[in-house]
Amino acid sequence: MQTIGSATVEEHVHGDTRWVAVRARGAEWSWLTPEDAVLLARHWMATYGANATATEPRSIRG
């Protein structure tokens, strides 16, 4: 499990499928395939990356 800013990220394997689970601020878990997670990350980087004013997110392994 990793905490990145206010989001918690976990990886799970069910059968032949690996999932990336994301949860922020106590909301329900969102289950993405690794490919979907990468597409979402690319979208966020394109949208917010160049204009981000927040500090670098911290990553803590639990």
CHARMM internal coordinates of N, CA and C (Angstrom, degrees):
IC EDIT
DIST 1 N 1 CA 1.4474
DIST 1 CA 1 C 1.5269
ANGL 1 N 1 CA 1 C 107.71
DIST 1 C 2 N 1.3316
ANGL 1 CA 1 C 2 N 115.87
DIHE 1 N 1 CA 1 C 2 N 141.45
DIST 2 N 2 CA 1.4645
ANGL 1 C 2 N 2 CA 122.69
DIHE 1 CA 1 C 2 N 2 CA 176.53
DIST 2 CA 2 C 1.5211
ANGL 2 N 2 CA 2 C 108.94
DIHE 1 C 2 N 2 CA 2 C -127.73
DIST 2 C 3 N 1.3128
ANGL 2 CA 2 C 3 N 115.91
DIHE 2 N 2 CA 2 C 3 N 145.56
DIST 3 N 3 CA 1.4559
ANGL 2 C 3 N 3 CA 121.09
DIHE 2 CA 2 C 3 N 3 CA 171.01
DIST 3 CA 3 C 1.5134
ANGL 3 N 3 CA 3 C 106.79
DIHE 2 C 3 N 3 CA 3 C -113.15
DIST 3 C 4 N 1.3288
ANGL 3 CA 3 C 4 N 115.40
DIHE 3 N 3 CA 3 C 4 N 123.32
DIST 4 N 4 CA 1.4587
ANGL 3 C 4 N 4 CA 121.84
DIHE 3 CA 3 C 4 N 4 CA -179.52
DIST 4 CA 4 C 1.5247
ANGL 4 N 4 CA 4 C 106.24
DIHE 3 C 4 N 4 CA 4 C -125.36
DIST 4 C 5 N 1.3186
ANGL 4 CA 4 C 5 N 116.39
DIHE 4 N 4 CA 4 C 5 N 107.48
DIST 5 N 5 CA 1.4592
ANGL 4 C 5 N 5 CA 119.57
DIHE 4 CA 4 C 5 N 5 CA -173.97
DIST 5 CA 5 C 1.5105
ANGL 5 N 5 CA 5 C 109.26
DIHE 4 C 5 N 5 CA 5 C 61.46
DIST 5 C 6 N 1.3239
ANGL 5 CA 5 C 6 N 118.26
DIHE 5 N 5 CA 5 C 6 N -122.33
DIST 6 N 6 CA 1.4611
ANGL 5 C 6 N 6 CA 121.56
DIHE 5 CA 5 C 6 N 6 CA 179.37
DIST 6 CA 6 C 1.5264
ANGL 6 N 6 CA 6 C 112.03
DIHE 5 C 6 N 6 CA 6 C -100.26
DIST 6 C 7 N 1.3333
ANGL 6 CA 6 C 7 N 118.12
DIHE 6 N 6 CA 6 C 7 N 7.69
DIST 7 N 7 CA 1.4575
ANGL 6 C 7 N 7 CA 122.03
DIHE 6 CA 6 C 7 N 7 CA -178.60
DIST 7 CA 7 C 1.5254
ANGL 7 N 7 CA 7 C 110.84
DIHE 6 C 7 N 7 CA 7 C -105.18
DIST 7 C 8 N 1.3246
ANGL 7 CA 7 C 8 N 115.28
DIHE 7 N 7 CA 7 C 8 N 143.97
DIST 8 N 8 CA 1.4524
ANGL 7 C 8 N 8 CA 122.41
DIHE 7 CA 7 C 8 N 8 CA 173.66
DIST 8 CA 8 C 1.5254
ANGL 8 N 8 CA 8 C 107.16
DIHE 7 C 8 N 8 CA 8 C -110.31
DIST 8 C 9 N 1.3295
ANGL 8 CA 8 C 9 N 116.13
DIHE 8 N 8 CA 8 C 9 N 135.43
DIST 9 N 9 CA 1.4676
ANGL 8 C 9 N 9 CA 121.63
DIHE 8 CA 8 C 9 N 9 CA -177.08
DIST 9 CA 9 C 1.5188
ANGL 9 N 9 CA 9 C 108.63
DIHE 8 C 9 N 9 CA 9 C -126.22
DIST 9 C 10 N 1.3303
ANGL 9 CA 9 C 10 N 116.72
DIHE 9 N 9 CA 9 C 10 N 132.49
DIST 10 N 10 CA 1.4535
ANGL 9 C 10 N 10 CA 122.88
DIHE 9 CA 9 C 10 N 10 CA 176.05
DIST 10 CA 10 C 1.5157
ANGL 10 N 10 CA 10 C 109.34
DIHE 9 C 10 N 10 CA 10 C -132.73
DIST 10 C 11 N 1.3140
ANGL 10 CA 10 C 11 N 116.66
DIHE 10 N 10 CA 10 C 11 N 151.30
DIST 11 N 11 CA 1.4687
ANGL 10 C 11 N 11 CA 121.58
DIHE 10 CA 10 C 11 N 11 CA 172.45
DIST 11 CA 11 C 1.5193
ANGL 11 N 11 CA 11 C 108.02
DIHE 10 C 11 N 11 CA 11 C -109.51
DIST 11 C 12 N 1.3327
ANGL 11 CA 11 C 12 N 115.56
DIHE 11 N 11 CA 11 C 12 N 138.16
DIST 12 N 12 CA 1.4599
ANGL 11 C 12 N 12 CA 121.99
DIHE 11 CA 11 C 12 N 12 CA 178.79
DIST 12 CA 12 C 1.5221
ANGL 12 N 12 CA 12 C 108.36
DIHE 11 C 12 N 12 CA 12 C -133.57
DIST 12 C 13 N 1.3201
ANGL 12 CA 12 C 13 N 116.30
DIHE 12 N 12 CA 12 C 13 N 146.08
DIST 13 N 13 CA 1.4589
ANGL 12 C 13 N 13 CA 121.53
DIHE 12 CA 12 C 13 N 13 CA 174.52
DIST 13 CA 13 C 1.5177
ANGL 13 N 13 CA 13 C 107.32
DIHE 12 C 13 N 13 CA 13 C -118.12
DIST 13 C 14 N 1.3210
ANGL 13 CA 13 C 14 N 115.95
DIHE 13 N 13 CA 13 C 14 N 124.27
DIST 14 N 14 CA 1.4577
ANGL 13 C 14 N 14 CA 122.68
DIHE 13 CA 13 C 14 N 14 CA 176.69
DIST 14 CA 14 C 1.5176
ANGL 14 N 14 CA 14 C 106.91
DIHE 13 C 14 N 14 CA 14 C -126.32
DIST 14 C 15 N 1.3125
ANGL 14 CA 14 C 15 N 116.66
DIHE 14 N 14 CA 14 C 15 N 109.24
DIST 15 N 15 CA 1.4557
ANGL 14 C 15 N 15 CA 120.37
DIHE 14 CA 14 C 15 N 15 CA -175.78
DIST 15 CA 15 C 1.5155
ANGL 15 N 15 CA 15 C 109.96
DIHE 14 C 15 N 15 CA 15 C 65.24
DIST 15 C 16 N 1.3185
ANGL 15 CA 15 C 16 N 115.80
DIHE 15 N 15 CA 15 C 16 N -126.43
DIST 16 N 16 CA 1.4628
ANGL 15 C 16 N 16 CA 121.26
DIHE 15 CA 15 C 16 N 16 CA 179.49
DIST 16 CA 16 C 1.5249
ANGL 16 N 16 CA 16 C 113.13
DIHE 15 C 16 N 16 CA 16 C -94.02
DIST 16 C 17 N 1.3350
ANGL 16 CA 16 C 17 N 117.09
DIHE 16 N 16 CA 16 C 17 N 4.33
DIST 17 N 17 CA 1.4590
ANGL 16 C 17 N 17 CA 120.23
DIHE 16 CA 16 C 17 N 17 CA -174.71
DIST 17 CA 17 C 1.5204
ANGL 17 N 17 CA 17 C 110.71
DIHE 16 C 17 N 17 CA 17 C -109.55
DIST 17 C 18 N 1.3289
ANGL 17 CA 17 C 18 N 116.10
DIHE 17 N 17 CA 17 C 18 N 130.51
DIST 18 N 18 CA 1.4631
ANGL 17 C 18 N 18 CA 121.90
DIHE 17 CA 17 C 18 N 18 CA 173.24
DIST 18 CA 18 C 1.5243
ANGL 18 N 18 CA 18 C 107.64
DIHE 17 C 18 N 18 CA 18 C -98.87
DIST 18 C 19 N 1.3285
ANGL 18 CA 18 C 19 N 116.41
DIHE 18 N 18 CA 18 C 19 N 134.38
DIST 19 N 19 CA 1.4499
ANGL 18 C 19 N 19 CA 122.75
DIHE 18 CA 18 C 19 N 19 CA -178.59
DIST 19 CA 19 C 1.5139
ANGL 19 N 19 CA 19 C 110.21
DIHE 18 C 19 N 19 CA 19 C -119.78
DIST 19 C 20 N 1.3250
ANGL 19 CA 19 C 20 N 115.56
DIHE 19 N 19 CA 19 C 20 N 147.67
DIST 20 N 20 CA 1.4488
ANGL 19 C 20 N 20 CA 122.60
DIHE 19 CA 19 C 20 N 20 CA 171.67
DIST 20 CA 20 C 1.5236
ANGL 20 N 20 CA 20 C 105.61
DIHE 19 C 20 N 20 CA 20 C -110.53
DIST 20 C 21 N 1.3233
ANGL 20 CA 20 C 21 N 116.09
DIHE 20 N 20 CA 20 C 21 N 118.31
DIST 21 N 21 CA 1.4618
ANGL 20 C 21 N 21 CA 120.85
DIHE 20 CA 20 C 21 N 21 CA -179.39
DIST 21 CA 21 C 1.5241
ANGL 21 N 21 CA 21 C 108.52
DIHE 20 C 21 N 21 CA 21 C -102.90
DIST 21 C 22 N 1.3448
ANGL 21 CA 21 C 22 N 115.59
DIHE 21 N 21 CA 21 C 22 N 132.17
DIST 22 N 22 CA 1.4664
ANGL 21 C 22 N 22 CA 121.88
DIHE 21 CA 21 C 22 N 22 CA -177.62
DIST 22 CA 22 C 1.5277
ANGL 22 N 22 CA 22 C 107.84
DIHE 21 C 22 N 22 CA 22 C -124.97
DIST 22 C 23 N 1.3212
ANGL 22 CA 22 C 23 N 115.05
DIHE 22 N 22 CA 22 C 23 N 136.19
DIST 23 N 23 CA 1.4686
ANGL 22 C 23 N 23 CA 120.70
DIHE 22 CA 22 C 23 N 23 CA 179.27
DIST 23 CA 23 C 1.5205
ANGL 23 N 23 CA 23 C 107.95
DIHE 22 C 23 N 23 CA 23 C -142.69
DIST 23 C 24 N 1.3228
ANGL 23 CA 23 C 24 N 117.08
DIHE 23 N 23 CA 23 C 24 N 133.09
DIST 24 N 24 CA 1.4681
ANGL 23 C 24 N 24 CA 121.18
DIHE 23 CA 23 C 24 N 24 CA 179.28
DIST 24 CA 24 C 1.5191
ANGL 24 N 24 CA 24 C 110.15
DIHE 23 C 24 N 24 CA 24 C -128.74
DIST 24 C 25 N 1.3295
ANGL 24 CA 24 C 25 N 114.70
DIHE 24 N 24 CA 24 C 25 N 133.74
DIST 25 N 25 CA 1.4695
ANGL 24 C 25 N 25 CA 122.49
DIHE 24 CA 24 C 25 N 25 CA 173.26
DIST 25 CA 25 C 1.5306
ANGL 25 N 25 CA 25 C 113.48
DIHE 24 C 25 N 25 CA 25 C 51.53
DIST 25 C 26 N 1.3290
ANGL 25 CA 25 C 26 N 117.13
DIHE 25 N 25 CA 25 C 26 N 40.53
DIST 26 N 26 CA 1.4624
ANGL 25 C 26 N 26 CA 121.41
DIHE 25 CA 25 C 26 N 26 CA 175.05
DIST 26 CA 26 C 1.5136
ANGL 26 N 26 CA 26 C 115.42
DIHE 25 C 26 N 26 CA 26 C 79.47
DIST 26 C 27 N 1.3200
ANGL 26 CA 26 C 27 N 118.40
DIHE 26 N 26 CA 26 C 27 N 3.38
DIST 27 N 27 CA 1.4654
ANGL 26 C 27 N 27 CA 121.11
DIHE 26 CA 26 C 27 N 27 CA 178.92
DIST 27 CA 27 C 1.5292
ANGL 27 N 27 CA 27 C 109.77
DIHE 26 C 27 N 27 CA 27 C -69.50
DIST 27 C 28 N 1.3034
ANGL 27 CA 27 C 28 N 116.23
DIHE 27 N 27 CA 27 C 28 N 173.15
DIST 28 N 28 CA 1.4630
ANGL 27 C 28 N 28 CA 120.69
DIHE 27 CA 27 C 28 N 28 CA 175.91
DIST 28 CA 28 C 1.5204
ANGL 28 N 28 CA 28 C 110.14
DIHE 27 C 28 N 28 CA 28 C -64.47
DIST 28 C 29 N 1.3181
ANGL 28 CA 28 C 29 N 116.90
DIHE 28 N 28 CA 28 C 29 N 155.45
DIST 29 N 29 CA 1.4579
ANGL 28 C 29 N 29 CA 121.91
DIHE 28 CA 28 C 29 N 29 CA 176.90
DIST 29 CA 29 C 1.5260
ANGL 29 N 29 CA 29 C 109.93
DIHE 28 C 29 N 29 CA 29 C -69.93
DIST 29 C 30 N 1.3149
ANGL 29 CA 29 C 30 N 116.96
DIHE 29 N 29 CA 29 C 30 N 140.94
DIST 30 N 30 CA 1.4666
ANGL 29 C 30 N 30 CA 123.40
DIHE 29 CA 29 C 30 N 30 CA 171.23
DIST 30 CA 30 C 1.5220
ANGL 30 N 30 CA 30 C 106.50
DIHE 29 C 30 N 30 CA 30 C -108.98
DIST 30 C 31 N 1.3180
ANGL 30 CA 30 C 31 N 116.39
DIHE 30 N 30 CA 30 C 31 N 126.22
DIST 31 N 31 CA 1.4604
ANGL 30 C 31 N 31 CA 121.93
DIHE 30 CA 30 C 31 N 31 CA -176.43
DIST 31 CA 31 C 1.5204
ANGL 31 N 31 CA 31 C 109.10
DIHE 30 C 31 N 31 CA 31 C -104.03
DIST 31 C 32 N 1.3301
ANGL 31 CA 31 C 32 N 115.61
DIHE 31 N 31 CA 31 C 32 N 121.08
DIST 32 N 32 CA 1.4595
ANGL 31 C 32 N 32 CA 122.08
DIHE 31 CA 31 C 32 N 32 CA -178.56
DIST 32 CA 32 C 1.5219
ANGL 32 N 32 CA 32 C 109.00
DIHE 31 C 32 N 32 CA 32 C -124.39
DIST 32 C 33 N 1.3255
ANGL 32 CA 32 C 33 N 115.78
DIHE 32 N 32 CA 32 C 33 N 150.25
DIST 33 N 33 CA 1.4524
ANGL 32 C 33 N 33 CA 118.21
DIHE 32 CA 32 C 33 N 33 CA 168.22
DIST 33 CA 33 C 1.5277
ANGL 33 N 33 CA 33 C 106.75
DIHE 32 C 33 N 33 CA 33 C -73.60
DIST 33 C 34 N 1.3236
ANGL 33 CA 33 C 34 N 118.41
DIHE 33 N 33 CA 33 C 34 N 158.33
DIST 34 N 34 CA 1.4591
ANGL 33 C 34 N 34 CA 119.14
DIHE 33 CA 33 C 34 N 34 CA 176.68
DIST 34 CA 34 C 1.5317
ANGL 34 N 34 CA 34 C 112.40
DIHE 33 C 34 N 34 CA 34 C -54.97
DIST 34 C 35 N 1.3270
ANGL 34 CA 34 C 35 N 116.55
DIHE 34 N 34 CA 34 C 35 N -36.39
DIST 35 N 35 CA 1.4671
ANGL 34 C 35 N 35 CA 120.51
DIHE 34 CA 34 C 35 N 35 CA 179.41
DIST 35 CA 35 C 1.5242
ANGL 35 N 35 CA 35 C 110.67
DIHE 34 C 35 N 35 CA 35 C -65.07
DIST 35 C 36 N 1.3478
ANGL 35 CA 35 C 36 N 117.22
DIHE 35 N 35 CA 35 C 36 N -42.93
DIST 36 N 36 CA 1.4690
ANGL 35 C 36 N 36 CA 120.53
DIHE 35 CA 35 C 36 N 36 CA 177.35
DIST 36 CA 36 C 1.5182
ANGL 36 N 36 CA 36 C 111.29
DIHE 35 C 36 N 36 CA 36 C -64.60
DIST 36 C 37 N 1.3408
ANGL 36 CA 36 C 37 N 116.90
DIHE 36 N 36 CA 36 C 37 N -37.90
DIST 37 N 37 CA 1.4645
ANGL 36 C 37 N 37 CA 120.77
DIHE 36 CA 36 C 37 N 37 CA 178.58
DIST 37 CA 37 C 1.5259
ANGL 37 N 37 CA 37 C 110.65
DIHE 36 C 37 N 37 CA 37 C -62.45
DIST 37 C 38 N 1.3336
ANGL 37 CA 37 C 38 N 116.90
DIHE 37 N 37 CA 37 C 38 N -40.44
DIST 38 N 38 CA 1.4669
ANGL 37 C 38 N 38 CA 120.94
DIHE 37 CA 37 C 38 N 38 CA 179.12
DIST 38 CA 38 C 1.5311
ANGL 38 N 38 CA 38 C 110.42
DIHE 37 C 38 N 38 CA 38 C -66.55
DIST 38 C 39 N 1.3306
ANGL 38 CA 38 C 39 N 117.23
DIHE 38 N 38 CA 38 C 39 N -43.26
DIST 39 N 39 CA 1.4664
ANGL 38 C 39 N 39 CA 120.24
DIHE 38 CA 38 C 39 N 39 CA 178.01
DIST 39 CA 39 C 1.5288
ANGL 39 N 39 CA 39 C 110.93
DIHE 38 C 39 N 39 CA 39 C -60.66
DIST 39 C 40 N 1.3363
ANGL 39 CA 39 C 40 N 117.09
DIHE 39 N 39 CA 39 C 40 N -42.46
DIST 40 N 40 CA 1.4528
ANGL 39 C 40 N 40 CA 120.65
DIHE 39 CA 39 C 40 N 40 CA 178.67
DIST 40 CA 40 C 1.5222
ANGL 40 N 40 CA 40 C 110.75
DIHE 39 C 40 N 40 CA 40 C -65.11
DIST 40 C 41 N 1.3200
ANGL 40 CA 40 C 41 N 117.02
DIHE 40 N 40 CA 40 C 41 N -43.37
DIST 41 N 41 CA 1.4672
ANGL 40 C 41 N 41 CA 120.37
DIHE 40 CA 40 C 41 N 41 CA 178.40
DIST 41 CA 41 C 1.5255
ANGL 41 N 41 CA 41 C 111.17
DIHE 40 C 41 N 41 CA 41 C -61.72
DIST 41 C 42 N 1.3305
ANGL 41 CA 41 C 42 N 117.37
DIHE 41 N 41 CA 41 C 42 N -41.60
DIST 42 N 42 CA 1.4750
ANGL 41 C 42 N 42 CA 120.14
DIHE 41 CA 41 C 42 N 42 CA 178.22
DIST 42 CA 42 C 1.5235
ANGL 42 N 42 CA 42 C 110.91
DIHE 41 C 42 N 42 CA 42 C -63.35
DIST 42 C 43 N 1.3251
ANGL 42 CA 42 C 43 N 115.95
DIHE 42 N 42 CA 42 C 43 N -41.03
DIST 43 N 43 CA 1.4666
ANGL 42 C 43 N 43 CA 120.11
DIHE 42 CA 42 C 43 N 43 CA 178.42
DIST 43 CA 43 C 1.5303
ANGL 43 N 43 CA 43 C 110.01
DIHE 42 C 43 N 43 CA 43 C -61.97
DIST 43 C 44 N 1.3431
ANGL 43 CA 43 C 44 N 117.01
DIHE 43 N 43 CA 43 C 44 N -46.36
DIST 44 N 44 CA 1.4588
ANGL 43 C 44 N 44 CA 120.17
DIHE 43 CA 43 C 44 N 44 CA 179.66
DIST 44 CA 44 C 1.5165
ANGL 44 N 44 CA 44 C 111.57
DIHE 43 C 44 N 44 CA 44 C -63.68
DIST 44 C 45 N 1.3285
ANGL 44 CA 44 C 45 N 117.70
DIHE 44 N 44 CA 44 C 45 N -39.30
DIST 45 N 45 CA 1.4660
ANGL 44 C 45 N 45 CA 120.43
DIHE 44 CA 44 C 45 N 45 CA 178.47
DIST 45 CA 45 C 1.5300
ANGL 45 N 45 CA 45 C 110.22
DIHE 44 C 45 N 45 CA 45 C -64.33
DIST 45 C 46 N 1.3272
ANGL 45 CA 45 C 46 N 117.43
DIHE 45 N 45 CA 45 C 46 N -42.38
DIST 46 N 46 CA 1.4595
ANGL 45 C 46 N 46 CA 120.81
DIHE 45 CA 45 C 46 N 46 CA 179.98
DIST 46 CA 46 C 1.5323
ANGL 46 N 46 CA 46 C 110.72
DIHE 45 C 46 N 46 CA 46 C -66.93
DIST 46 C 47 N 1.3232
ANGL 46 CA 46 C 47 N 116.48
DIHE 46 N 46 CA 46 C 47 N -37.29
DIST 47 N 47 CA 1.4570
ANGL 46 C 47 N 47 CA 120.75
DIHE 46 CA 46 C 47 N 47 CA -177.23
DIST 47 CA 47 C 1.5221
ANGL 47 N 47 CA 47 C 112.58
DIHE 46 C 47 N 47 CA 47 C -80.11
DIST 47 C 48 N 1.3226
ANGL 47 CA 47 C 48 N 117.09
DIHE 47 N 47 CA 47 C 48 N -44.23
DIST 48 N 48 CA 1.4576
ANGL 47 C 48 N 48 CA 120.85
DIHE 47 CA 47 C 48 N 48 CA -170.88
DIST 48 CA 48 C 1.5242
ANGL 48 N 48 CA 48 C 114.14
DIHE 47 C 48 N 48 CA 48 C -114.11
DIST 48 C 49 N 1.3052
ANGL 48 CA 48 C 49 N 118.41
DIHE 48 N 48 CA 48 C 49 N -18.20
DIST 49 N 49 CA 1.4597
ANGL 48 C 49 N 49 CA 121.81
DIHE 48 CA 48 C 49 N 49 CA -172.64
DIST 49 CA 49 C 1.5116
ANGL 49 N 49 CA 49 C 114.42
DIHE 48 C 49 N 49 CA 49 C -58.88
DIST 49 C 50 N 1.3149
ANGL 49 CA 49 C 50 N 118.57
DIHE 49 N 49 CA 49 C 50 N -47.96
DIST 50 N 50 CA 1.4581
ANGL 49 C 50 N 50 CA 121.88
DIHE 49 CA 49 C 50 N 50 CA -176.59
DIST 50 CA 50 C 1.5210
ANGL 50 N 50 CA 50 C 111.83
DIHE 49 C 50 N 50 CA 50 C -73.06
DIST 50 C 51 N 1.3267
ANGL 50 CA 50 C 51 N 117.29
DIHE 50 N 50 CA 50 C 51 N -24.55
DIST 51 N 51 CA 1.4643
ANGL 50 C 51 N 51 CA 120.91
DIHE 50 CA 50 C 51 N 51 CA -175.55
DIST 51 CA 51 C 1.5153
ANGL 51 N 51 CA 51 C 113.20
DIHE 50 C 51 N 51 CA 51 C -108.01
DIST 51 C 52 N 1.3188
ANGL 51 CA 51 C 52 N 117.37
DIHE 51 N 51 CA 51 C 52 N 6.86
DIST 52 N 52 CA 1.4613
ANGL 51 C 52 N 52 CA 119.90
DIHE 51 CA 51 C 52 N 52 CA -175.72
DIST 52 CA 52 C 1.5247
ANGL 52 N 52 CA 52 C 110.22
DIHE 51 C 52 N 52 CA 52 C -64.75
DIST 52 C 53 N 1.3165
ANGL 52 CA 52 C 53 N 115.23
DIHE 52 N 52 CA 52 C 53 N 134.36
DIST 53 N 53 CA 1.4591
ANGL 52 C 53 N 53 CA 120.00
DIHE 52 CA 52 C 53 N 53 CA 177.36
DIST 53 CA 53 C 1.5192
ANGL 53 N 53 CA 53 C 111.29
DIHE 52 C 53 N 53 CA 53 C -115.06
DIST 53 C 54 N 1.3149
ANGL 53 CA 53 C 54 N 116.96
DIHE 53 N 53 CA 53 C 54 N -8.89
DIST 54 N 54 CA 1.4695
ANGL 53 C 54 N 54 CA 120.41
DIHE 53 CA 53 C 54 N 54 CA 179.49
DIST 54 CA 54 C 1.5242
ANGL 54 N 54 CA 54 C 108.79
DIHE 53 C 54 N 54 CA 54 C -74.34
DIST 54 C 55 N 1.3207
ANGL 54 CA 54 C 55 N 115.04
DIHE 54 N 54 CA 54 C 55 N 162.31
DIST 55 N 55 CA 1.4568
ANGL 54 C 55 N 55 CA 119.34
DIHE 54 CA 54 C 55 N 55 CA 176.76
DIST 55 CA 55 C 1.5175
ANGL 55 N 55 CA 55 C 110.12
DIHE 54 C 55 N 55 CA 55 C -73.03
DIST 55 C 56 N 1.3132
ANGL 55 CA 55 C 56 N 116.81
DIHE 55 N 55 CA 55 C 56 N 164.66
DIST 56 N 56 CA 1.4624
ANGL 55 C 56 N 56 CA 122.72
DIHE 55 CA 55 C 56 N 56 CA 178.60
DIST 56 CA 56 C 1.5154
ANGL 56 N 56 CA 56 C 109.92
DIHE 55 C 56 N 56 CA 56 C -55.37
DIST 56 C 57 N 1.3611
ANGL 56 CA 56 C 57 N 118.45
DIHE 56 N 56 CA 56 C 57 N 131.82
DIST 57 N 57 CA 1.4709
ANGL 56 C 57 N 57 CA 119.33
DIHE 56 CA 56 C 57 N 57 CA 179.14
DIST 57 CA 57 C 1.5156
ANGL 57 N 57 CA 57 C 111.09
DIHE 56 C 57 N 57 CA 57 C -62.86
DIST 57 C 58 N 1.3327
ANGL 57 CA 57 C 58 N 116.82
DIHE 57 N 57 CA 57 C 58 N 144.82
DIST 58 N 58 CA 1.4543
ANGL 57 C 58 N 58 CA 119.14
DIHE 57 CA 57 C 58 N 58 CA 177.61
DIST 58 CA 58 C 1.5175
ANGL 58 N 58 CA 58 C 109.17
DIHE 57 C 58 N 58 CA 58 C -92.10
DIST 58 C 59 N 1.2927
ANGL 58 CA 58 C 59 N 116.61
DIHE 58 N 58 CA 58 C 59 N 145.28
DIST 59 N 59 CA 1.4521
ANGL 58 C 59 N 59 CA 122.99
DIHE 58 CA 58 C 59 N 59 CA 178.50
DIST 59 CA 59 C 1.5143
ANGL 59 N 59 CA 59 C 108.43
DIHE 58 C 59 N 59 CA 59 C -118.79
DIST 59 C 60 N 1.3320
ANGL 59 CA 59 C 60 N 115.60
DIHE 59 N 59 CA 59 C 60 N 121.54
DIST 60 N 60 CA 1.4549
ANGL 59 C 60 N 60 CA 120.77
DIHE 59 CA 59 C 60 N 60 CA -178.70
DIST 60 CA 60 C 1.5212
ANGL 60 N 60 CA 60 C 107.73
DIHE 59 C 60 N 60 CA 60 C -125.81
DIST 60 C 61 N 1.3167
ANGL 60 CA 60 C 61 N 116.20
DIHE 60 N 60 CA 60 C 61 N 124.10
DIST 61 N 61 CA 1.4658
ANGL 60 C 61 N 61 CA 119.15
DIHE 60 CA 60 C 61 N 61 CA 177.05
DIST 61 CA 61 C 1.5194
ANGL 61 N 61 CA 61 C 108.73
DIHE 60 C 61 N 61 CA 61 C -87.95
DIST 61 C 62 N 1.3447
ANGL 61 CA 61 C 62 N 115.13
DIHE 61 N 61 CA 61 C 62 N 132.74
DIST 62 N 62 CA 1.4504
ANGL 61 C 62 N 62 CA 119.82
DIHE 61 CA 61 C 62 N 62 CA -179.69
DIST 62 CA 62 C 1.4889
ANGL 62 N 62 CA 62 C 113.53
DIHE 61 C 62 N 62 CA 62 C -107.30
END
COOR INIT
IC SEED 1 N 1 CA 1 C
IC BUILD
